[in-house]
Amino acid sequence: MQTYNRFPITVAKGKGSYVWDTDGCRFLDFTAGIATCNLGHVPQAVKEAVSSQLEELWHCSNLYHIDAQEKLAALLTEYSCLDQVFFCNSGAEANEAAIKLVRLFSTERSNIVTFRQSFHGRTMATLSATGQGKIQTGFAPLLKGFTYFPYNDRVSLARLKVEQPAAVMLELVQGEGGVIPAEQDWIDELVQICTDLQILLVIDEVQTGMGRTGSLFAYQQYGLEPDIITLAKGLGSGFPIGAMLAKKGIAQAFQPGSHGSTFGGNPLAATAGLATVTELVHSPVIQNGAEKSMLLITYLKQLKQEFPQIKTIRGRGLLIGMEVADVPAGEIVQAAIQEKLLILTAGPSVIRLLPPLTITEDDILLFIKKFRSVLTHVFS
């Protein structure tokens, strides 16, 4: 169906920071499957774990215990401030589960505050939660119970004291909305209000989690403890898996029959997730990503001096946005393909860079060489 404006490339193979098309051409991949292949393409540890699991068991119902799933849940709760995990297949499903849990737990309140330019998924509930009209167009009537506040706006937070919603749901870096990080002062005030009024705090870590922003979870950089977080993308190195984590007292609102998933956390997906998270927490890969982020931003700032059309460079870790003028961001993405370079947009005027956390200095130098050539062509 015509749901994607596909680029003229058929990807056949990937390894590390590179992919190859069916003609054998190599591309430097600064998309990582949209923040999914955080360990690079076909990471060895995940490959070995999944290959072994393929010989044993592919699927069984969640009516039975699944060893890899329980080990993955234990690892996620050990390295977070949350206590229990529900596994599903995607970020949208993880956010859907979070919305359902909020409503079950908050029996006297149901409204959830989200933010303009947010993105939480494409199911009916999650697109209703998303604060972007272009995502919602044509799908009316939307699910009721969502109010959209301006992002990073401290004045509007006073409305929380009046409306007292069941929960506040947000991304700490708005990815699809333009790579906009939350301001610390704004977050501090928001968290204090939520604490004082017993409003649940739900952090959507689908894109920011699994080391993408320089720590395992983005919330860890803001000095807060969410009540619920959602994960997907980088959780399984490309295998479809999502997760919703919650504190125990909240998670107990889910009882047998409240929610479920046929494929969520099945042996293959859970094995991929377990190998991925083990690698993230027991190797220096997150530290490498944080260090390489600083190096990449240093070079990008040099490009900004060369090209005045680059207005701002922002983000956290290896979730980087570059706002450009004069030429649509999409035109730059198309030109990059000609240089065998894969990058993304985040709205009409923002370039989004999402290299794997395993990126090397040589990868960055090659990227700068290719990207300089792209910008010279586009802005000439």
PAKE-906871 format. One record per atom (N, C-alpha, C): x negated, y negated, z negated; residue in three letters. Coordinates in pm, whole numbers, plus 50000, padded with zeros to 5 digits. Layout:
BEGIN
XYZala ...
END
This chain:
BEGIN
499165012050000met 500005000050000met 499124987650000met 499694976650039gln 498924964350057gln 498734956849924gln 498124963549827thr 497924957349697thr 496534951649676thr 495624954049771tyr 494244949049757tyr 493804942249886tyr 493114931049872asn 492404925049984asn 490994931049984asn 490834942250048arg 489574949550038arg 488474942950120arg 487254944050068phe 486074939650142phe 485724950150247phe 485024946350353pro 484744955750463pro 483584965250431pro 483694972250318ile 482644981450274ile 483314994150222ile 482775005650260thr 483195018250199thr 482035023350116thr 482175022749985val 481085026549895val 481045041749883val 479875047449906ala 479725061949906ala 478855067249793ala 477995058749739lys 477025063549640lys 476615051949551lys 476295054949425gly 475815044649335gly 474775050249240gly 473815041849203lys 472825045549102lys 472265032649042lys 472345031748910gly 471825020048842gly 472535007348885gly 471784997648933ser 472334984648973ser 472694984049122ser 472674995549191tyr 472844995449336tyr 473945005149380tyr 474585001749494val 475485010949561val 475085011449709val 475485022449774trp 475225024249916trp 476555026649987trp 476675021050108asp 477895023350185asp 477725035650273asp 478755038850349thr 478735051050430thr 477745050150546thr 477235038150574asp 476195036550676asp 474795037150617asp 474715038950485gly 473415039750419gly 472835026450377gly 473595015550393cys 473105002350352cys 473195000950201cys 472134995450141arg 472084993749996arg 472504979649957arg 473364978849855phe 473844966149802phe 473444964749656phe 472984953049617leu 472764949949476leu 474114946549415leu 474524954349316asp 475884953449263asp 475914945549133asp 476414933049142phe 476594924749023phe 478074923948985phe 478794934949013thr 480194936048970thr 480374947248867thr 479534957748878ala 479604969348788ala 481024974648775ala 481724975548889gly 483094980548887gly 484024971748806gly 483784958748809ile 484474948748726ile 484264952048578ile 483014951148534ala 482624953048394ala 482924967048342ala 482874976948430thr 483174990748393thr 481904999248382thr 481004998048475cys 479785006148475cys 478694998848397cys 478924997248267asn 477984989548184asn 476634996348171asn 476585009548185leu 475325016848182leu 474745018648322leu 475275011448418gly 474885013148558gly 475665024548621gly 475495026248749his 476195036948820his 475555050448790his 476395060348764val 475995074148740val 474875075148634val 475125070248513pro 474105071348409pro 473845085948373pro 472585089248353gln 472195103348337gln 472865109948217gln 472935102948104ala 473495108947983ala 474965112548001ala 475705103948068val 477125106448092val 477295117348197val 476475116948299lys 476515127148404lys 476315141148345lys 475325142548258glu 475035155748200glu 476175160448111glu 476735151248031ala 477815155147940ala 479065159448016ala 479425151748119val 480625154948196val 480405167648279val 479215169348334ser 478915181448411ser 479075193848325ser 478615192948201ser 478755204148109ser 480225206748075ser 480985195948053gln 482395197348019gln 483205203248134gln 482805200248257leu 483505205748374leu 483505220948375leu 482515226948310glu 482445241548305glu 483335247448196glu 483845238848107glu 484545243747989glu 486055241347993glu 486475228748001leu 487905225447992leu 488115211548050leu 489105210348138trp 489385197448200trp 490495189948128trp 491535197348090his 492695190648031his 493395199747932his 493885193747826cys 494865200347741cys 495745189647679cys 496895193347631ser 497845183847577ser 497335177847446ser 497765165547419asn 497465159247291asn 498245165247175asn 499025175847203leu 499645183347095leu 498615191947021leu 497405192947079tyr 496335200647018tyr 495165191246986tyr 494315195246894his 493115187546864his 492135188446980his 491485177347012ile 490485176847119ile 489185172047057ile 488175180647056asp 486935178046983asp 486245165047025asp 486055163247155ala 485355151247203ala 486135138547169ala 487465139447175gln 488305127947141gln 488125124046994gln 488115133846907glu 487975130946764glu 486575125646732glu 485555130646800lys 484195125546781lys 484075111146833lys 484725108446945leu 484705094746999leu 485425085146907leu 486565089246852ala 487295080746758ala 486455077846635ala 485755088046587ala 484895086146470ala 483785076146499ala 483215076846618leu 482125067746655leu 482625053446668leu 483785051846731leu 484335038346750leu 484705031946617leu 485255039546527thr 485625033846396thr 484395031446310thr 483365039746325glu 482125037646249glu 481465024446285glu 481525020746412tyr 480815008746458tyr 481744996746477tyr 482934997446419ser 483864986146424ser 484484984346286ser 485354974446273cys 486044972146146cys 487434978546147cys 487714986846247leu 489024993146260leu 488965007646210leu 490125013646186asp 490175026546118asp 490715038146201asp 491645035246293gln 492265046046368gln 492385042246515gln 492465052546602val 492385050546747val 493525057846817val 494125051246916phe 495035057847010phe 494375057247148phe 494265068647215phe 493625069147346phe 494655069447458phe 494325062247565cys 495195061647683cys 494285061547806cys 494775056047917asn 494045057348044asn 493505044348101asn 493895032848045ser 493525020248107ser 493665008848007ser 493164997148047gly 493294985347963gly 494724980747948gly 495474981348057ala 496884977448049ala 497634986347950ala 497364999347954glu 498035008447861glu 497595006047718glu 496325002547698ala 495844999347564ala 496554987047510ala 496714976847594asn 497434964847552asn 498914967547532asn 499484976047615glu 500884980147598glu 501064986947462glu 500114995647427ala 500185002547298ala 500074992547183ala 499214982447200ala 499054972247096ala 500344964347076ala 500994960847186ile 502264953447178ile 503324961847106ile 503394974647140lys 504364983447074lys 504064984946926lys 502774986146891leu 502424987646751leu 502764975046672leu 502484963346730val 502844950646664val 504344950346634val 505154954146730arg 506604953446711arg 507104963646609arg 506494975346608leu 506894985346508leu 506494980946367leu 505304975346356phe 504804971446224phe 505514959146169phe 505774949346258ser 506344936546215ser 507854937046232ser 508514943446140thr 509944946146156thr 510794933546156thr 510344922946090glu 511154910746080glu 510764900246183glu 509664902546255arg 509214893246357arg 508824901146482arg 509004895446601ser 508654902746723ser 507834894346821ser 507854881146808asn 507194872646907asn 505674873846896asn 505014873447010ile 503554873947018ile 503074861647093ile 502124854447035val 501514842847101val 500314847647182val 500294844247310thr 499124846447395thr 498704832847451thr 497804832647549phe 497234819947591phe 497254818247743phe 497394805847783arg 497404802647925arg 496094806847990arg 496204811848110gln 495074817148188gln 494544830348135gln 495264836448041ser 494854849647993ser 495194860348097ser 494634872248075phe 495004883748158phe 494994896048069phe 496154902848060his 496264914547973his 496744927048046his 496994926248177gly 497374938148250gly 498554935748343gly 498994946548411arg 500024945248515arg 501244954048491arg 501354960248373thr 502634966448338thr 503624955148308thr 504884958248293met 505864947548268met 505594940448136met 505194947748033ala 504904941047906ala 503634932847914ala 502584938447975thr 501304931347974thr 501264919748073thr 501994920648184leu 502054908948271leu 502924898148208leu 503884902248126ser 504674892448050ser 503814885547946ser 502854892847891ala 501924887147793ala 500884878247859ala 500624880447987thr 499604872948059thr 500064858648086thr 499214849148057gly 499584835148073gly 499234829448209gly 499554836748316gln 499294831948451gln 500514834348539gln 501054823648594gly 502234824648678gly 502024833248800gly 500814833048857lys 500574840648981lys 500674855748957lys 500404860148835ile 500514874348802ile 501984878248783ile 502804868648740gln 504194871448704gln 505164869148820gln 504734862048923thr 505624858249032thr 506294870449097thr 507624870149104gly 508384880549170gly 508854891749078gly 508444891348952phe 508774902348861phe 509794898448754phe 510474887448772ala 511514883348677ala 512664893448680ala 513344895548566pro 513114888948438pro 511934895248362pro 511084886848306leu 509964891648229leu 510434896748093leu 509584904548029leu 509884909147894leu 509864897147799leu 510884895847718lys 510954884647625lys 510034887047506lys 509704876147437gly 508944877447314gly 507514872847322gly 507164865047426phe 505814859747439phe 505854844547453phe 504964837847383thr 504804823347391thr 503374820447428thr 503144811147522tyr 501804808447573tyr 501294795147519tyr 500184795647448phe 499534783747395phe 498354780047485phe 497944767347486pro 496704763747557pro 495494769547485pro 494544774147562tyr 493334780547508tyr 492364769947459tyr 491694772847349asn 490694763747291asn 491284750247250asn 492564749847221asp 493234737347184asp 493644737947036asp 492944730546951arg 493184731246807arg 494504724546768arg 494914714346842val 496144707246807val 497344716546811val 497404725046913ser 498574733846930ser 498674744546822ser 497574747046749leu 497604757446648leu 498574754246534leu 498894741446517ala 499874737846414ala 501224744446440ala 501514747446567arg 502794753946601arg 502894767846542arg 501744774246518leu 501774787646458leu 502424787346321leu 502184776446248lys 502754775346113lys 504264773946119lys 504764768446228val 506204766546244val 506834779346299val 506244784846405glu 506834796346474glu 506584809546402glu 505454810646331gln 505104822646257gln 505404835446336gln 504664837646445pro 504884849646528pro 504424862246456pro 504744873646514ala 504274886346460ala 502774887946480ala 502274882646593ala 500854884546625ala 500364873646720ala 499074872046721val 498374864046822val 497474873746898val 497524873047030met 496744882147115met 495894873847209met 494584876547213leu 493704868447297leu 492444875847337leu 491824870847443glu 490484874647484glu 489514864447427glu 488364868947379leu 487364859647327leu 486524853547438leu 486554859547554val 486114853047677val 487184856147781val 487844845947830gln 488854848347934gln 488144851748063gln 488224864348103gly 487504868948222gly 488174864848351gly 489364870348377glu 490094867048499glu 490504852448503glu 490604846248387gly 491044832248380gly 489964822048404gly 488734826348439gly 487694816748472gly 486424817948390gly 486244828848319val 485084831248233val 484944819648133val 485904818548044ile 485954807647947ile 485814813447806ile 484684810947738pro 484514816147602pro 485354808147502pro 485804815047399ala 486504808347289ala 485504799947211ala 485944787947169glu 485104779147088glu 485184783546942glu 484024783846875gln 483964789046739gln 484884781546643gln 484924768246649asp 485784760446558asp 487254763846577asp 487634765646701trp 489024769146733trp 489364782946677trp 488444792446698ile 488654805946646ile 488734805846494ile 487854798346430asp 487864797846283asp 489214793146230asp 489744782546292glu 491034777346247glu 492164787146277glu 492134793246394leu 493144803046432leu 493154814846334leu 491984820046301val 491884831446210val 492404827746072val 492084815746026gln 492534811545894gln 494054810745887gln 494674805445992ile 496134804645995ile 496744818645997ile 496174827446079cys 496694841246086cys 496574848145950cys 495464845845882thr 495274851845749thr 496284846445650thr 496454833345649asp 497344826945552asp 498794831145572asp 499204832845699leu 500614835645728leu 500874850345760leu 499844858645742gln 499964873145769gln 500444875745912gln 499834868446005ile 500044870546148ile 498974880146197ile 499354890846263leu 498374900346313leu 497494894046421leu 496224897546420leu 495274892446520leu 494854903946610leu 495234902946737val 494934913346837val 493904907746934val 492754914246942ile 491704909947034ile 491624919547152ile 491854914347270asp 491764921947395asp 490284922547435asp 489654934147411glu 488234936047442glu 488044944847566glu 489064945247650val 488994953847768val 487794950247855val 487574937347878gln 486444933047960gln 485224929147877gln 485444924147755thr 484334919147674thr 483684929947589thr 484334941447572gly 483814951747484gly 482724960247546gly 482224969647469met 481214979347509met 479914972647553met 479494962547476gly 478194956247496gly 478154945147597gly 479234942647666arg 479244933147777arg 478804919147737arg 479144914647616thr 478844900747577thr 477634899647485thr 476904910647464gly 475694909947382gly 475804917147249gly 476974922047213ser 477184930547097ser 478204941047139ser 478344951747060leu 479244962447103leu 480634957047131leu 481124948347041phe 482414941547061phe 482184926547050phe 482914918847129ala 482744904247127ala 483154898246993ala 484134904246925tyr 484604898346799tyr 483484897646695tyr 482474906446708gln 481394906846611gln 480534894246616gln 480584886846726gln 479814874546738gln 480544862546680gln 481814864346645tyr 482614853146598tyr 482894853546448tyr 482354863246378gly 482534863946234gly 483974866146191gly 484694874646261leu 486094877246226leu 486344892346225leu 487464896146162glu 487904910046160glu 489314910946216glu 489464915346340pro 490804916646398pro 491574927946333pro 492884927446347asp 493744938346300asp 493854949446404asp 493744945446530ile 493864954746643ile 492894950346751ile 492234959746817ile 491494956446939ile 491864966547048ile 491694962447172thr 491954971347285thr 490704972547370thr 490484984547423leu 489294987647502leu 489674995247628leu 488834994547728ala 488915003047847ala 487625000547926ala 487734997948056lys 486604994848144lys 485315002048105lys 484414995548032gly 483105001348002gly 483125013047907gly 484275016847854leu 484365027547755leu 483985041147812leu 484255043347940gly 484015056647998gly 483075056948116gly 482345046048140ser 481395045348252ser 482045048448386ser 483335045348399gly 484035047448525gly 485105058148516gly 485045066948416phe 486135076448396phe 487305069048332phe 488535071848375pro 489695064248326pro 489985067248180pro 489695057648094ile 489995059047952ile 490185045247891ile 491205044147807gly 491435031947731gly 491645035747586gly 491575025847498ala 491775028747356ala 492345016447287ala 493215018947190met 493725008447103met 493345012246960met 492575003546895leu 492105005846760leu 492844996646665leu 493185001546547ala 493904993446449ala 493454996946308ala 493664987546218lys 493414990446077lys 494475000246027lys 494085008245927lys 494905019545885lys 496325015645846lys 496455005045767gly 497785001145720gly 498724997345832gly 498174992445943ile 498974988746060ile 499215001046147ile 498165008946166ala 498265020846252ala 499335030446203ala 499595030546073gln 500575039846018gln 502005037146064gln 502215025646128ala 503545023046186ala 503835032746300ala 502795037846366phe 502975048346467phe 503135061746396phe 504235068246422gln 504515081646369gln 504725091146487gln 504705104146465pro 504925113646576pro 506195110046654pro 506015108246784gly 507125104346871gly 507185089446902gly 506415081146827ser 506445066746851ser 505835063046986ser 504785070147023his 504065066847146his 503305079247189his 502845079647312gly 502115091347358gly 501515089347495gly 500735099147540ser 500095098647671ser 499725112647713ser 500075116547836thr 499715129747886thr 498205131147902thr 497595121347967phe 496175122448003phe 495245114947906phe 495795106447820gly 494965098047736gly 494005105847648gly 492705103147661gly 491695109747580gly 491555124447607gly 491845128847731asn 491705143047760asn 490225147247756asn 489915160147758pro 488525164347737pro 487505157747830pro 487825156047958leu 486865149848049leu 486645135148016leu 487735127548002ala 487615113347974ala 486965110847839ala 487355118747739ala 486795116847605ala 485305120447603ala 484915130447678thr 483495134047687thr 482695122847750thr 483235116947858ala 482565105547920ala 482475093847823ala 483555091347750gly 483555080447653gly 482565082947541gly 482515095247490leu 481605098447381leu 480145096747425leu 479815101447543ala 478445099947594ala 478105085247616ala 479085077647666thr 478855063347691thr 478605055747562thr 479495057547464val 479365049947339val 478115054447262val 477795067347266thr 476575072247201thr 475355065147259thr 475325063847391glu 474205057047457glu 474165042247417glu 475325035947409leu 475375021747374leu 474875019047232leu 475225027747138val 474875024946998val 473525030646957val 473005040247032his 471755046646991his 470575043647084his 470765035147182ser 469665031247270ser 469595015947273ser 468515010247328pro 468384995647331pro 469134988947445pro 470124995747503val 470754990347625val 471504977247598val 472184975947484ile 472894963447455ile 471904952147434ile 470814955147364gln 469764945047345gln 469174940947479gln 468964950647567asn 468444947347701asn 469394938047775asn 470704940947765gly 471684932447831gly 471644918147779gly 471524916647646ala 471474903347586ala 470214895847631ala 469094902847634glu 467834896447676glu 467874892647824glu 468384901647905lys 468424898848049lys 469454887948080lys 470464886547996ser 471414875548012ser 470704862148002ser 469854860747902met 469114848047885met 468214845348005met 467564855948054leu 466694854248171leu 467494850248294leu 468614857148317leu 469454854148433leu 469984839848426leu 470454835548308ile 470994822048294ile 469904811648316ile 468674814548274thr 467564805348299thr 467374803048449thr 467394813848525tyr 467254812748671tyr 468474805848734tyr 469654808648682leu 470854802248735leu 470824787148712leu 470304783148598lys 470184768648570lys 469204762048666lys 468184769448707gln 467264764148808gln 467974762548942gln 468824772248976leu 469604770949100leu 470554758949091leu 471084756548974lys 471984745148954lys 471274731948985lys 469994731448956gln 469224719348989gln 469044717849140gln 468964729149210glu 468784728849355glu 470094725949428glu 471214730649371phe 472504729549439phe 473494721949350phe 473714709149377pro 474624701249294pro 476074706049300pro 476394714649397gln 477754720149406gln 478044729749290gln 477004734349220ile 477204742549101ile 477484733248985ile 478684733848931lys 479114724348829lys 478794728948687lys 479114741248655thr 478854746448522thr 478474761248529thr 477724765648428ile 477404779748409ile 477814783148267ile 478654793348251arg 479184796348118arg 479434811248102arg 479724815247979gly 480024829147951gly 479294833947828gly 479274846747807arg 478544853347699arg 477944866247750arg 476694868747711gly 476034880947755gly 475994881947906gly 476364893547956leu 476384895548101leu 477794894748157leu 478584885748100leu 479864881248157leu 479684866348182leu 479284863048304ile 478834849548337ile 479704843648447ile 480124831148427gly 480894823948527gly 480124811848577gly 480244809348705met 479594797748767met 480664790048845met 480974778148797glu 481974769948864glu 481334762248978glu 481964762749095val 481404756349214val 482414746649274val 481894737149350ala 482734727249418ala 482474727849567ala 483344721349643asp 483214719349789asp 483594731649871asp 483294743549821val 483564755849895val 484294765549802val 485364772149848pro 486044781949763pro 485104793049718pro 485274797549596ala 484424808249543ala 484514820749630ala 485694823449684gly 485874835149769gly 485004834949893gly 484754823149945glu 483884821950064glu 482444825650028glu 482024822249907ile 480674825749863ile 480564840849844ile 481604847049790val 481604861549773val 481494868649908val 482234863750006gln 482164869650140gln 480784868050202gln 480184856150183ala 478844853750238ala 477814862650169ala 478014865550041ala 477074873949967ala 477014888050025ala 478144892950075ile 478174906350134ile 477184907350250ile 477064896650326gln 476124896550438gln 474674897750390gln 474424893650266glu 473084894750206glu 472934907750127glu 473914916750143lys 473914929550068lys 473914927149917lys 474794917849877leu 474954914249737leu 476434914249702leu 476814920949594leu 478214921649552leu 478424913249427leu 479314903249437ile 479704894749326ile 481214893049331ile 481794886249232leu 483244884849221leu 483654870349200leu 484954867949211thr 485514855049172thr 486234856549038thr 486534845148976ala 487404844748858ala 488254832148873ala 489154832648970gly 489914820849008gly 489324814649133gly 489934804049184pro 489534798449314pro 488174791649316pro 487634787449201ser 486394779649202ser 485304785349112ser 485454797749067val 484464803448975val 483924816649031val 482604817449037ile 481914829949069ile 481714837548939ile 482004850648940arg 481834858848820arg 480734869148843arg 479784869648750leu 478664878948759leu 478774889048645leu 478734901948680leu 478924912748582leu 477924924048609leu 476634921248604pro 475684932148628pro 475704942348514pro 475194954348538pro 475134964248429pro 474184959848319pro 474384965148199leu 473524961648086leu 472124967348104leu 471964976648195thr 470674982848223thr 469854974948323thr 470314963448363ile 469654955348465ile 468194952748428ile 467344952448529thr 465914949848509thr 465544935848555thr 464354931348518glu 463884918248564glu 463754918148716glu 463314929248775asp 463214929948921asp 464584928348987asp 465624934348926asp 466984932748977asp 467384918048976asp 467054911148868ile 467424897048855ile 466684888548958ile 465404891248977leu 464624883549076leu 465174885849217leu 465564898249246leu 466154901149378leu 467494893949392leu 468294894149284phe 469574887049288phe 469354872249317phe 468424865849248ile 468194851549267ile 467754848749411ile 466914857349464lys 466464855549603lys 467644856349699lys 468484866549682lys 469624868249770lys 470654857049750lys 470914853449625phe 471934843549596phe 471514829749643phe 470234826649633arg 469734813849685arg 469974813049836arg 469734824049904ser 469964824550049ser 471444822550081ser 472314828750001val 473764827150018val 474174812650001val 473724806249894leu 474104792549865leu 473564782849972leu 472344785650019thr 471764777250124thr 472634777850249thr 473094789850283his 473944791450401his 475304784850383his 475934787150267val 477294782250245val 477344767050231val 476344761250164phe 476384746950135phe 475654738350239phe 475104744850340ser 474374737050442ser 475344730350540ser 
END
